[in-house]
């Protein structure tokens, strides 16, 4: 089994990046530094829906990162949360917060019809 420290370091760095992104989105939604120009303010407010969507995505990513870090701590990082099989290191190199093996992720995607980019 590969060393988890490399994955832990990547996840920790990714968590810091996502947290910064969330803070920036939060600041933008609260309209700190809002322009004094009314037309620019209207444009800024139109972007709120996009920012909220980005914030939701970042929140979900942060949750998956925290779950992956927890799986590392309990020794279950390379174990699929669905079938109990192993998650290949190559998959975790691409998606370090993935909790599913390839087969389970593909099955879930077929069953739900949804894109499961993180699992």
MOPAC internal coordinates of N, CA, C and O (Angstrom, degrees):
PM7 1SCF
backbone

  N    0.0000 0     0.00 0     0.00 0    0    0    0
  C    1.4611 1     0.00 0     0.00 0    1    0    0
  C    1.5359 1   108.34 1     0.00 0    2    1    0
  O    1.2310 1   119.96 1   -46.38 1    3    2    1
  N    1.3110 1   117.68 1   133.62 1    3    2    1
  C    1.4693 1   120.87 1  -179.57 1    5    3    2
  C    1.5268 1   111.66 1   -63.96 1    6    5    3
  O    1.2310 1   121.48 1   -20.98 1    7    6    5
  N    1.3119 1   114.78 1   159.02 1    7    6    5
  C    1.4541 1   122.27 1   178.47 1    9    7    6
  C    1.5289 1   109.67 1   -67.70 1   10    9    7
  O    1.2310 1   120.30 1   -50.47 1   11   10    9
  N    1.3070 1   117.03 1   129.53 1   11   10    9
  C    1.4616 1   120.89 1  -178.58 1   13   11   10
  C    1.5265 1   112.94 1   -78.89 1   14   13   11
  O    1.2310 1   119.40 1   164.28 1   15   14   13
  N    1.3263 1   118.75 1   -15.72 1   15   14   13
  C    1.4607 1   120.74 1  -176.52 1   17   15   14
  C    1.5267 1   111.62 1   -60.64 1   18   17   15
  O    1.2310 1   120.39 1   141.04 1   19   18   17
  N    1.3209 1   116.87 1   -38.96 1   19   18   17
  C    1.4669 1   120.65 1   178.63 1   21   19   18
  C    1.5223 1   109.96 1   -61.47 1   22   21   19
  O    1.2310 1   120.79 1   136.38 1   23   22   21
  N    1.3294 1   116.09 1   -43.62 1   23   22   21
  C    1.4632 1   120.30 1   179.55 1   25   23   22
  C    1.5290 1   111.05 1   -69.00 1   26   25   23
  O    1.2310 1   120.68 1   141.27 1   27   26   25
  N    1.3194 1   116.30 1   -38.73 1   27   26   25
  C    1.4645 1   120.41 1   178.44 1   29   27   26
  C    1.5305 1   110.09 1   -62.13 1   30   29   27
  O    1.2310 1   120.54 1   137.33 1   31   30   29
  N    1.3189 1   116.56 1   -42.67 1   31   30   29
  C    1.4673 1   120.56 1   178.64 1   33   31   30
  C    1.5238 1   111.02 1   -63.30 1   34   33   31
  O    1.2310 1   120.61 1   136.29 1   35   34   33
  N    1.3284 1   116.43 1   -43.71 1   35   34   33
  C    1.4802 1   119.95 1   178.44 1   37   35   34
  C    1.5211 1   110.75 1   -62.82 1   38   37   35
  O    1.2310 1   120.74 1   135.23 1   39   38   37
  N    1.3297 1   116.18 1   -44.77 1   39   38   37
  C    1.4632 1   119.80 1  -179.73 1   41   39   38
  C    1.5295 1   111.66 1   -64.55 1   42   41   39
  O    1.2310 1   120.42 1   141.09 1   43   42   41
  N    1.3072 1   116.80 1   -38.91 1   43   42   41
  C    1.4634 1   120.65 1   178.89 1   45   43   42
  C    1.5303 1   110.71 1   -64.78 1   46   45   43
  O    1.2310 1   120.51 1   137.35 1   47   46   45
  N    1.3212 1   116.63 1   -42.65 1   47   46   45
  C    1.4687 1   120.32 1   177.47 1   49   47   46
  C    1.5274 1   110.52 1   -65.69 1   50   49   47
  O    1.2310 1   120.40 1   138.41 1   51   50   49
  N    1.3177 1   116.84 1   -41.59 1   51   50   49
  C    1.4651 1   121.16 1   178.12 1   53   51   50
  C    1.5237 1   110.61 1   -63.67 1   54   53   51
  O    1.2310 1   120.64 1   140.37 1   55   54   53
  N    1.3209 1   116.37 1   -39.63 1   55   54   53
  C    1.4689 1   120.79 1   177.98 1   57   55   54
  C    1.5250 1   110.70 1   -61.45 1   58   57   55
  O    1.2310 1   120.34 1   138.03 1   59   58   57
  N    1.3249 1   116.96 1   -41.97 1   59   58   57
  C    1.4624 1   120.69 1   178.32 1   61   59   58
  C    1.5287 1   110.59 1   -63.01 1   62   61   59
  O    1.2310 1   120.36 1   137.58 1   63   62   61
  N    1.3402 1   116.92 1   -42.42 1   63   62   61
  C    1.4652 1   120.82 1   178.94 1   65   63   62
  C    1.5258 1   111.83 1   -63.45 1   66   65   63
  O    1.2310 1   120.54 1   134.92 1   67   66   65
  N    1.3307 1   116.57 1   -45.08 1   67   66   65
  C    1.4636 1   120.64 1  -179.23 1   69   67   66
  C    1.5256 1   110.27 1   -66.50 1   70   69   67
  O    1.2310 1   120.13 1   141.77 1   71   70   69
  N    1.3237 1   117.36 1   -38.23 1   71   70   69
  C    1.4627 1   120.99 1   178.42 1   73   71   70
  C    1.5324 1   110.74 1   -63.58 1   74   73   71
  O    1.2310 1   120.42 1   137.87 1   75   74   73
  N    1.3227 1   116.80 1   -42.13 1   75   74   73
  C    1.4726 1   120.17 1   175.62 1   77   75   74
  C    1.5267 1   111.12 1   -61.27 1   78   77   75
  O    1.2310 1   121.07 1   137.32 1   79   78   77
  N    1.3381 1   115.56 1   -42.68 1   79   78   77
  C    1.4672 1   120.27 1   179.03 1   81   79   78
  C    1.5254 1   110.37 1   -62.41 1   82   81   79
  O    1.2310 1   120.35 1   136.64 1   83   82   81
  N    1.3377 1   116.94 1   -43.36 1   83   82   81
  C    1.4620 1   120.56 1   178.42 1   85   83   82
  C    1.5229 1   111.89 1   -62.41 1   86   85   83
  O    1.2310 1   120.44 1   138.42 1   87   86   85
  N    1.3132 1   116.77 1   -41.58 1   87   86   85
  C    1.4717 1   120.22 1   178.35 1   89   87   86
  C    1.5171 1   111.03 1   -63.31 1   90   89   87
  O    1.2310 1   120.32 1   140.10 1   91   90   89
  N    1.3191 1   116.99 1   -39.90 1   91   90   89
  C    1.4574 1   121.30 1   178.52 1   93   91   90
  C    1.5264 1   111.24 1   -66.29 1   94   93   91
  O    1.2310 1   120.74 1   137.18 1   95   94   93
  N    1.3291 1   116.18 1   -42.82 1   95   94   93
  C    1.4632 1   120.53 1   178.32 1   97   95   94
  C    1.5176 1   109.98 1   -63.22 1   98   97   95
  O    1.2310 1   120.67 1   135.99 1   99   98   97
  N    1.3332 1   116.31 1   -44.01 1   99   98   97
  C    1.4633 1   120.80 1   179.39 1  101   99   98
  C    1.5275 1   110.76 1   -59.73 1  102  101   99
  O    1.2310 1   120.92 1   136.26 1  103  102  101
  N    1.3062 1   115.84 1   -43.74 1  103  102  101
  C    1.4653 1   120.81 1   178.83 1  105  103  102
  C    1.5299 1   110.62 1   -62.38 1  106  105  103
  O    1.2310 1   120.72 1   137.53 1  107  106  105
  N    1.3287 1   116.23 1   -42.47 1  107  106  105
  C    1.4703 1   120.05 1   179.72 1  109  107  106
  C    1.5210 1   111.72 1   -65.91 1  110  109  107
  O    1.2310 1   120.32 1   141.21 1  111  110  109
  N    1.3361 1   117.00 1   -38.79 1  111  110  109
  C    1.4641 1   120.11 1   179.98 1  113  111  110
  C    1.5246 1   110.66 1   -68.00 1  114  113  111
  O    1.2310 1   120.64 1   144.12 1  115  114  113
  N    1.3310 1   116.39 1   -35.88 1  115  114  113
  C    1.4760 1   119.55 1   178.62 1  117  115  114
  C    1.5186 1   111.62 1   -75.41 1  118  117  115
  O    1.2310 1   120.87 1   172.40 1  119  118  117
  N    1.3305 1   115.94 1    -7.60 1  119  118  117
  C    1.4572 1   123.00 1   177.20 1  121  119  118
  C    1.5208 1   113.18 1    61.07 1  122  121  119
  O    1.2310 1   121.46 1  -141.66 1  123  122  121
  N    1.3311 1   114.81 1    38.34 1  123  122  121
  C    1.4575 1   118.38 1   169.42 1  125  123  122
  C    1.5188 1   106.06 1   -67.84 1  126  125  123
  O    1.2310 1   120.01 1   -33.14 1  127  126  125
  N    1.2739 1   117.58 1   146.86 1  127  126  125
  C    1.4682 1   122.68 1  -177.96 1  129  127  126
  C    1.5266 1   111.46 1    64.93 1  130  129  127
  O    1.2310 1   120.13 1  -151.72 1  131  130  129
  N    1.3512 1   117.35 1    28.28 1  131  130  129
  C    1.4581 1   119.98 1  -179.61 1  133  131  130
  C    1.5235 1   110.35 1   -68.45 1  134  133  131
  O    1.2310 1   121.70 1   -38.33 1  135  134  133
  N    1.2748 1   114.35 1   141.67 1  135  134  133
  C    1.4550 1   121.84 1  -179.99 1  137  135  134
  C    1.5270 1   110.35 1   -63.40 1  138  137  135
  O    1.2310 1   120.99 1   -28.77 1  139  138  137
  N    1.3160 1   115.71 1   151.23 1  139  138  137
  C    1.4620 1   120.85 1   176.45 1  141  139  138
  C    1.5245 1   110.74 1   -80.66 1  142  141  139
  O    1.2310 1   119.93 1   163.14 1  143  142  141
  N    1.3141 1   117.73 1   -16.86 1  143  142  141
  C    1.4620 1   123.44 1  -179.41 1  145  143  142
  C    1.5349 1   109.48 1   -76.01 1  146  145  143
  O    1.2310 1   120.33 1   -54.99 1  147  146  145
  N    1.3434 1   116.97 1   125.01 1  147  146  145
  C    1.4591 1   121.99 1  -177.14 1  149  147  146
  C    1.5186 1   112.68 1   -61.84 1  150  149  147
  O    1.2310 1   120.03 1   140.17 1  151  150  149
  N    1.3059 1   117.55 1   -39.83 1  151  150  149
  C    1.4684 1   119.23 1  -178.65 1  153  151  150
  C    1.5311 1   110.87 1   -68.68 1  154  153  151
  O    1.2310 1   120.62 1   143.40 1  155  154  153
  N    1.3231 1   116.42 1   -36.60 1  155  154  153
  C    1.4645 1   119.22 1   176.77 1  157  155  154
  C    1.5225 1   110.39 1   -68.65 1  158  157  155
  O    1.2310 1   120.03 1   144.12 1  159  158  157
  N    1.3281 1   117.54 1   -35.88 1  159  158  157
  C    1.4594 1   120.82 1   177.45 1  161  159  158
  C    1.5306 1   110.39 1   -63.07 1  162  161  159
  O    1.2310 1   120.37 1   139.40 1  163  162  161
  N    1.3353 1   116.91 1   -40.60 1  163  162  161
  C    1.4655 1   120.69 1   178.79 1  165  163  162
  C    1.5256 1   110.46 1   -61.61 1  166  165  163
  O    1.2310 1   120.47 1   137.34 1  167  166  165
  N    1.3127 1   116.70 1   -42.66 1  167  166  165
  C    1.4614 1   121.06 1   178.19 1  169  167  166
  C    1.5236 1   110.79 1   -64.24 1  170  169  167
  O    1.2310 1   120.71 1   138.02 1  171  170  169
  N    1.3313 1   116.25 1   -41.98 1  171  170  169
  C    1.4551 1   120.42 1   179.27 1  173  171  170
  C    1.5275 1   111.05 1   -61.66 1  174  173  171
  O    1.2310 1   120.47 1   140.35 1  175  174  173
  N    1.3267 1   116.71 1   -39.65 1  175  174  173
  C    1.4680 1   120.52 1  -179.63 1  177  175  174
  C    1.5304 1   111.45 1   -70.72 1  178  177  175
  O    1.2310 1   119.90 1   149.62 1  179  178  177
  N    1.3307 1   117.79 1   -30.38 1  179  178  177
  C    1.4642 1   120.72 1   176.64 1  181  179  178
  C    1.5221 1   110.91 1   -64.32 1  182  181  179
  O    1.2310 1   120.34 1   152.69 1  183  182  181
  N    1.3118 1   116.96 1   -27.31 1  183  182  181
  C    1.4572 1   121.38 1  -179.25 1  185  183  182
  C    1.5275 1   112.78 1   -79.78 1  186  185  183
  O    1.2310 1   120.11 1   171.99 1  187  186  185
  N    1.3373 1   117.40 1    -8.01 1  187  186  185
  C    1.4574 1   120.72 1  -177.22 1  189  187  186
  C    1.5319 1   112.35 1   -58.27 1  190  189  187
  O    1.2310 1   119.78 1   140.31 1  191  190  189
  N    1.3239 1   118.02 1   -39.69 1  191  190  189
  C    1.4618 1   121.07 1  -178.76 1  193  191  190
  C    1.5275 1   110.67 1   -63.19 1  194  193  191
  O    1.2310 1   120.74 1   138.50 1  195  194  193
  N    1.3193 1   116.19 1   -41.50 1  195  194  193
  C    1.4635 1   120.60 1   177.55 1  197  195  194
  C    1.5277 1   109.66 1   -65.70 1  198  197  195
  O    1.2310 1   120.44 1   136.50 1  199  198  197
  N    1.3194 1   116.77 1   -43.50 1  199  198  197
  C    1.4565 1   120.72 1   179.22 1  201  199  198
  C    1.5266 1   111.51 1   -62.38 1  202  201  199
  O    1.2310 1   120.42 1   139.47 1  203  202  201
  N    1.3287 1   116.81 1   -40.53 1  203  202  201
  C    1.4577 1   120.31 1   178.52 1  205  203  202
  C    1.5274 1   110.62 1   -62.86 1  206  205  203
  O    1.2310 1   120.44 1   138.71 1  207  206  205
  N    1.3157 1   116.77 1   -41.29 1  207  206  205
  C    1.4653 1   120.93 1   177.48 1  209  207  206
  C    1.5289 1   110.97 1   -63.00 1  210  209  207
  O    1.2310 1   120.56 1   136.49 1  211  210  209
  N    1.3235 1   116.53 1   -43.51 1  211  210  209
  C    1.4672 1   120.70 1   177.33 1  213  211  210
  C    1.5317 1   110.71 1   -63.59 1  214  213  211
  O    1.2310 1   120.67 1   142.06 1  215  214  213
  N    1.3202 1   116.33 1   -37.94 1  215  214  213
  C    1.4521 1   120.74 1   178.58 1  217  215  214
  C    1.5179 1   111.96 1   -65.60 1  218  217  215
  O    1.2310 1   120.28 1   138.32 1  219  218  217
  N    1.3183 1   117.08 1   -41.68 1  219  218  217
  C    1.4675 1   121.17 1   177.38 1  221  219  218
  C    1.5198 1   110.06 1   -61.99 1  222  221  219
  O    1.2310 1   120.67 1   135.87 1  223  222  221
  N    1.3372 1   116.33 1   -44.13 1  223  222  221
  C    1.4623 1   121.03 1   178.58 1  225  223  222
  C    1.5229 1   110.70 1   -61.63 1  226  225  223
  O    1.2310 1   120.37 1   136.28 1  227  226  225
  N    1.3190 1   116.89 1   -43.72 1  227  226  225
  C    1.4641 1   121.03 1   179.50 1  229  227  226
  C    1.5203 1   110.82 1   -65.56 1  230  229  227
  O    1.2310 1   119.81 1   140.81 1  231  230  229
  N    1.3348 1   117.97 1   -39.19 1  231  230  229
  C    1.4709 1   121.65 1   176.72 1  233  231  230
  C    1.5254 1   110.72 1   -60.48 1  234  233  231
  O    1.2310 1   120.60 1   136.15 1  235  234  233
  N    1.3331 1   116.46 1   -43.85 1  235  234  233
  C    1.4583 1   120.78 1   179.37 1  237  235  234
  C    1.5237 1   110.94 1   -64.71 1  238  237  235
  O    1.2310 1   120.65 1   138.41 1  239  238  237
  N    1.3167 1   116.36 1   -41.59 1  239  238  237
  C    1.4628 1   120.63 1   178.25 1  241  239  238
  C    1.5213 1   110.27 1   -63.06 1  242  241  239
  O    1.2310 1   120.33 1   136.37 1  243  242  241
  N    1.3156 1   116.97 1   -43.63 1  243  242  241
  C    1.4566 1   121.28 1   178.76 1  245  243  242
  C    1.5284 1   111.20 1   -61.43 1  246  245  243
  O    1.2310 1   120.15 1   139.75 1  247  246  245
  N    1.3134 1   117.32 1   -40.25 1  247  246  245
  C    1.4614 1   121.52 1   177.52 1  249  247  246
  C    1.5331 1   110.39 1   -62.55 1  250  249  247
  O    1.2310 1   120.12 1   135.96 1  251  250  249
  N    1.3224 1   117.38 1   -44.04 1  251  250  249
  C    1.4629 1   121.08 1   179.18 1  253  251  250
  C    1.5327 1   111.17 1   -65.22 1  254  253  251
  O    1.2310 1   120.58 1   141.93 1  255  254  253
  N    1.3289 1   116.49 1   -38.07 1  255  254  253
  C    1.4686 1   120.22 1   177.51 1  257  255  254
  C    1.5273 1   110.06 1   -64.10 1  258  257  255
  O    1.2310 1   120.55 1   133.45 1  259  258  257
  N    1.3230 1   116.55 1   -46.55 1  259  258  257
  C    1.4697 1   120.14 1   179.14 1  261  259  258
  C    1.5286 1   111.31 1   -61.71 1  262  261  259
  O    1.2310 1   120.51 1   140.79 1  263  262  261
  N    1.3308 1   116.62 1   -39.21 1  263  262  261
  C    1.4627 1   120.27 1   177.20 1  265  263  262
  C    1.5271 1   110.99 1   -64.24 1  266  265  263
  O    1.2310 1   120.39 1   139.02 1  267  266  265
  N    1.3320 1   116.85 1   -40.98 1  267  266  265
  C    1.4683 1   120.50 1   178.18 1  269  267  266
  C    1.5206 1   110.87 1   -63.95 1  270  269  267
  O    1.2310 1   120.31 1   137.63 1  271  270  269
  N    1.3226 1   117.02 1   -42.37 1  271  270  269
  C    1.4656 1   120.38 1   177.59 1  273  271  270
  C    1.5333 1   110.79 1   -62.37 1  274  273  271
  O    1.2310 1   120.60 1   142.44 1  275  274  273
  N    1.3174 1   116.46 1   -37.56 1  275  274  273
  C    1.4684 1   121.09 1   177.05 1  277  275  274
  C    1.5311 1   110.31 1   -65.63 1  278  277  275
  O    1.2310 1   120.40 1   138.69 1  279  278  277
  N    1.3387 1   116.83 1   -41.31 1  279  278  277
  C    1.4698 1   120.44 1   178.43 1  281  279  278
  C    1.5276 1   110.95 1   -63.70 1  282  281  279
  O    1.2310 1   120.48 1   144.80 1  283  282  281
  N    1.3250 1   116.69 1   -35.20 1  283  282  281
  C    1.4712 1   119.49 1   175.53 1  285  283  282
  C    1.5186 1   109.68 1   -62.83 1  286  285  283
  O    1.2310 1   120.50 1   133.69 1  287  286  285
  N    1.3295 1   116.65 1   -46.31 1  287  286  285
  C    1.4674 1   121.32 1  -177.34 1  289  287  286
  C    1.5272 1   112.32 1   -60.45 1  290  289  287
  O    1.2310 1   120.25 1   143.75 1  291  290  289
  N    1.3236 1   117.13 1   -36.25 1  291  290  289
  C    1.4699 1   119.61 1  -177.57 1  293  291  290
  C    1.5258 1   112.36 1   -95.43 1  294  293  291
  O    1.2310 1   120.25 1  -176.07 1  295  294  293
  N    1.3330 1   117.13 1     3.93 1  295  294  293
  C    1.4531 1   120.88 1   176.08 1  297  295  294
  C    1.5159 1   115.35 1    79.85 1  298  297  295
  O    1.2310 1   120.28 1  -156.65 1  299  298  297
  N    1.3276 1   117.07 1    23.35 1  299  298  297
  C    1.4681 1   121.16 1  -177.96 1  301  299  298
  C    1.5256 1   113.37 1  -116.00 1  302  301  299
  O    1.2310 1   120.30 1  -162.31 1  303  302  301
  N    1.3166 1   117.04 1    17.69 1  303  302  301
  C    1.4623 1   120.90 1  -174.18 1  305  303  302
  C    1.5253 1   112.83 1   -62.51 1  306  305  303
  O    1.2310 1   119.88 1   141.63 1  307  306  305
  N    1.3112 1   117.83 1   -38.37 1  307  306  305
  C    1.4661 1   121.03 1  -176.69 1  309  307  306
  C    1.5256 1   112.24 1   -93.33 1  310  309  307
  O    1.2310 1   120.12 1  -166.86 1  311  310  309
  N    1.3269 1   117.37 1    13.14 1  311  310  309
  C    1.4616 1   122.19 1  -177.49 1  313  311  310
  C    1.5296 1   109.58 1  -110.29 1  314  313  311
  O    1.2310 1   120.75 1   -51.47 1  315  314  313
  N    1.3258 1   116.17 1   128.53 1  315  314  313
  C    1.4679 1   122.22 1   178.67 1  317  315  314
  C    1.5234 1   109.32 1   -65.40 1  318  317  315
  O    1.2310 1   120.55 1   -50.05 1  319  318  317
  N    1.3094 1   116.56 1   129.95 1  319  318  317
  C    1.4687 1   120.98 1  -178.36 1  321  319  318
  C    1.5239 1   111.86 1   -74.48 1  322  321  319
  O    1.2310 1   120.10 1   168.04 1  323  322  321
  N    1.3225 1   117.41 1   -11.96 1  323  322  321
  C    1.4610 1   121.07 1  -179.19 1  325  323  322
  C    1.5294 1   111.71 1   -94.83 1  326  325  323
  O    1.2310 1   119.99 1   125.81 1  327  326  325
  N    1.3255 1   117.62 1   -54.19 1  327  326  325
  C    1.4711 1   120.66 1  -173.42 1  329  327  326
  C    1.5176 1   113.77 1  -106.99 1  330  329  327
  O    1.2310 1   120.14 1   167.92 1  331  330  329
  N    1.3282 1   117.33 1   -12.08 1  331  330  329
  C    1.4585 1   120.54 1  -178.75 1  333  331  330
  C    1.5197 1   113.72 1    82.37 1  334  333  331
  O    1.2310 1   120.62 1   179.69 1  335  334  333
  N    1.3334 1   116.41 1    -0.31 1  335  334  333
  C    1.4588 1   120.40 1   176.55 1  337  335  334
  C    1.5220 1   110.57 1   -74.64 1  338  337  335
  O    1.2310 1   121.14 1     1.10 1  339  338  337
  N    1.3084 1   115.42 1  -178.90 1  339  338  337
  C    1.4657 1   118.21 1  -178.43 1  341  339  338
  C    1.5298 1   111.29 1   -90.20 1  342  341  339
  O    1.2310 1   121.77 1   -32.79 1  343  342  341
  N    1.3139 1   114.22 1   147.21 1  343  342  341
  C    1.4664 1   121.75 1   174.10 1  345  343  342
  C    1.5202 1   105.81 1   -99.48 1  346  345  343
  O    1.2310 1   120.08 1   -59.29 1  347  346  345
  N    1.3280 1   117.46 1   120.71 1  347  346  345
  C    1.4681 1   119.41 1  -178.69 1  349  347  346
  C    1.5316 1   111.56 1   -62.63 1  350  349  347
  O    1.2310 1   121.38 1   -35.93 1  351  350  349
  N    1.3264 1   114.97 1   144.07 1  351  350  349
  C    1.4660 1   120.59 1   178.52 1  353  351  350
  C    1.5223 1   110.95 1   -57.54 1  354  353  351
  O    1.2310 1   120.00 1   144.97 1  355  354  353
  N    1.3312 1   117.61 1   -35.03 1  355  354  353
  C    1.4644 1   120.67 1   179.65 1  357  355  354
  C    1.5285 1   111.01 1   -61.22 1  358  357  355
  O    1.2310 1   120.29 1   141.53 1  359  358  357
  N    1.3295 1   117.05 1   -38.47 1  359  358  357
  C    1.4723 1   119.96 1   177.69 1  361  359  358
  C    1.5257 1   110.28 1   -65.81 1  362  361  359
  O    1.2310 1   120.99 1   138.08 1  363  362  361
  N    1.3366 1   115.71 1   -41.92 1  363  362  361
  C    1.4614 1   119.60 1  -179.15 1  365  363  362
  C    1.5282 1   111.90 1   -71.20 1  366  365  363
  O    1.2310 1   120.04 1   155.83 1  367  366  365
  N    1.3128 1   117.54 1   -24.17 1  367  366  365
  C    1.4643 1   119.59 1   174.03 1  369  367  366
  C    1.5195 1   110.21 1   -68.20 1  370  369  367
  O    1.2310 1   120.34 1   145.09 1  371  370  369
  N    1.3350 1   116.95 1   -34.91 1  371  370  369
  C    1.4680 1   120.77 1   177.99 1  373  371  370
  C    1.5252 1   111.77 1   -80.68 1  374  373  371
  O    1.2310 1   120.66 1   138.19 1  375  374  373
  N    1.3152 1   116.34 1   -41.81 1  375  374  373
  C    1.4674 1   122.75 1  -178.51 1  377  375  374
  C    1.5242 1   108.55 1  -129.10 1  378  377  375
  O    1.2310 1   120.08 1   -99.33 1  379  378  377
  N    1.3246 1   117.44 1    80.67 1  379  378  377
  C    1.4675 1   119.73 1  -172.61 1  381  379  378
  C    1.5231 1   114.60 1   -62.76 1  382  381  379
  O    1.2310 1   119.85 1   165.60 1  383  382  381
  N    1.3253 1   117.90 1   -14.40 1  383  382  381
  C    1.4590 1   120.22 1   179.65 1  385  383  382
  C    1.5239 1   112.38 1  -104.74 1  386  385  383
  O    1.2310 1   120.25 1  -167.81 1  387  386  385
  N    1.3311 1   117.12 1    12.19 1  387  386  385
  C    1.4546 1   121.00 1   179.57 1  389  387  386
  C    1.5203 1   110.86 1   -68.43 1  390  389  387
  O    1.2310 1   120.65 1   -41.72 1  391  390  389
  N    1.3277 1   116.37 1   138.28 1  391  390  389
  C    1.4656 1   121.73 1   177.91 1  393  391  390
  C    1.5196 1   111.29 1  -110.15 1  394  393  391
  O    1.2310 1   120.40 1  -179.94 1  395  394  393
  N    1.3315 1   116.83 1     0.06 1  395  394  393
  C    1.4627 1   121.07 1  -175.91 1  397  395  394
  C    1.5116 1   111.60 1  -122.39 1  398  397  395
  O    1.2310 1   121.10 1   -33.66 1  399  398  397
  N    1.3282 1   115.49 1   146.34 1  399  398  397
  C    1.4568 1   120.10 1   171.39 1  401  399  398
  C    1.5296 1   108.38 1   -71.89 1  402  401  399
  O    1.2310 1   120.40 1    -9.14 1  403  402  401
  N    1.3022 1   116.84 1   170.86 1  403  402  401
  C    1.4633 1   121.19 1  -177.58 1  405  403  402
  C    1.5226 1   111.15 1   -60.03 1  406  405  403
  O    1.2310 1   120.23 1   133.25 1  407  406  405
  N    1.3345 1   117.17 1   -46.75 1  407  406  405
  C    1.4676 1   120.47 1  -177.59 1  409  407  406
  C    1.5294 1   111.87 1   -60.28 1  410  409  407
  O    1.2310 1   120.19 1   134.25 1  411  410  409
  N    1.3174 1   117.24 1   -45.75 1  411  410  409
  C    1.4690 1   120.33 1  -179.57 1  413  411  410
  C    1.5305 1   111.53 1   -67.41 1  414  413  411
  O    1.2310 1   120.47 1   141.92 1  415  414  413
  N    1.3247 1   116.71 1   -38.08 1  415  414  413
  C    1.4671 1   119.90 1   178.35 1  417  415  414
  C    1.5288 1   110.14 1   -64.60 1  418  417  415
  O    1.2310 1   120.46 1   136.80 1  419  418  417
  N    1.3327 1   116.73 1   -43.20 1  419  418  417
  C    1.4735 1   120.11 1   178.75 1  421  419  418
  C    1.5202 1   110.62 1   -65.28 1  422  421  419
  O    1.2310 1   120.11 1   138.16 1  423  422  421
  N    1.3190 1   117.40 1   -41.84 1  423  422  421
  C    1.4590 1   121.20 1   178.80 1  425  423  422
  C    1.5274 1   110.46 1   -61.50 1  426  425  423
  O    1.2310 1   120.77 1   133.24 1  427  426  425
  N    1.3212 1   116.14 1   -46.76 1  427  426  425
  C    1.4634 1   120.57 1   179.97 1  429  427  426
  C    1.5284 1   111.07 1   -61.68 1  430  429  427
  O    1.2310 1   120.75 1   139.85 1  431  430  429
  N    1.3196 1   116.17 1   -40.15 1  431  430  429
  C    1.4565 1   119.92 1   179.36 1  433  431  430
  C    1.5280 1   110.98 1   -64.42 1  434  433  431
  O    1.2310 1   120.63 1   137.90 1  435  434  433
  N    1.3199 1   116.40 1   -42.10 1  435  434  433
  C    1.4781 1   119.66 1   178.30 1  437  435  434
  C    1.5246 1   110.47 1   -65.16 1  438  437  435
  O    1.2310 1   120.57 1   136.58 1  439  438  437
  N    1.3315 1   116.52 1   -43.42 1  439  438  437
  C    1.4543 1   120.95 1  -176.86 1  441  439  438
  C    1.5164 1   113.39 1   -68.10 1  442  441  439
  O    1.2310 1   120.36 1   138.76 1  443  442  441
  N    1.2990 1   116.92 1   -41.24 1  443  442  441
  C    1.4679 1   120.29 1  -176.96 1  445  443  442
  C    1.5098 1   112.24 1   -89.97 1  446  445  443
  O    1.2310 1   121.04 1   157.32 1  447  446  445
  N    1.3337 1   115.62 1   -22.68 1  447  446  445
  C    1.4596 1   118.61 1  -175.91 1  449  447  446
  C    1.5141 1   112.37 1    73.65 1  450  449  447
  O    1.2310 1   121.05 1  -177.71 1  451  450  449
  N    1.3069 1   115.60 1     2.29 1  451  450  449
  C    1.4693 1   120.57 1  -178.35 1  453  451  450
  C    1.5105 1   109.12 1   -97.90 1  454  453  451
  O    1.2310 1   120.93 1   -26.05 1  455  454  453
  N    1.2953 1   115.83 1   153.95 1  455  454  453
  C    1.4528 1   121.12 1   174.64 1  457  455  454
  C    1.5027 1   108.53 1   -78.18 1  458  457  455
  O    1.2310 1   120.97 1   -57.04 1  459  458  457
  N    1.3149 1   115.75 1   122.96 1  459  458  457
  C    1.4579 1   121.42 1   178.81 1  461  459  458
  C    1.5117 1   108.00 1  -109.49 1  462  461  459
  O    1.2310 1   120.52 1  -108.99 1  463  462  461
  N    1.3128 1   116.62 1    71.01 1  463  462  461
  C    1.4557 1   120.03 1  -174.41 1  465  463  462
  C    1.5189 1   113.05 1   -68.54 1  466  465  463
  O    1.2310 1   120.33 1   155.91 1  467  466  465
  N    1.3017 1   116.97 1   -24.09 1  467  466  465
  C    1.4684 1   118.30 1  -176.71 1  469  467  466
  C    1.5141 1   112.26 1   -99.52 1  470  469  467
  O    1.2310 1   119.82 1   166.46 1  471  470  469
  N    1.2809 1   117.95 1   -13.54 1  471  470  469
  C    1.4654 1   119.46 1  -178.86 1  473  471  470
  C    1.4624 1   108.94 1  -112.87 1  474  473  471
  O    1.2310 1   120.10 1   180.00 1  475  474  473

